[in-house]
Amino acid sequence: AAWQYLKRLLSGTAPATVGHNPVGAWAIVGLLLATLLTASTGWLTNAEMAGEWLGELHEGLATAMLWLVGVHVAGVLIGSRLHHESLIRAMVTGRKAQVPGEGIARPWAFAGWLVLAAVLGFWIVHLGG
């Protein structure tokens, strides 16, 4: 589905989606995975639990993550222009113009708060240690 969507995007015929399009969904999975791996290798490097190779891997992962962020931002700008909608506003507000009945029935605000609590908890434990 991602390849088909990308082909249609490049030809200017990609359909608008209510949530993430297939390419955007893979970008999010990649960003989450890159974040997990970059944070993990950074923590292990900082704790001196491995050799210099892990520090090099950490730097490579961080660089790859920056590239992925750039590609994702470009995709957001292209998608916004192609579909005549502000995807940036949708990312900030969590709301997007949609066809009735195609939206998310119930927002996952609890999941967002849970992720925020986990990040803050990790940050506090890390700073306290």
Number of C-alpha atoms within 10 A of each C-alpha: 9 13 10 11 17 17 13 13 17 10 9 12 13 17 13 15 15 14 16 13 18 16 18 19 13 14 18 16 12 15 18 13 13 19 15 13 17 21 15 13 22 20 15 16 19 11 9 12 11 12 10 11 10 16 18 14 16 21 15 13 20 19 14 15 20 14 12 17 16 12 14 18 13 12 17 17 15 15 21 16 12 15 15 10 15 15 22 14 12 13 11 8 9 12 15 17 12 12 9 6 7 10 15 10 7 6 11 9 10 9 10 11 11 11 12 12 12 12 12 12 12 12 12 11 10 10 8 7 6
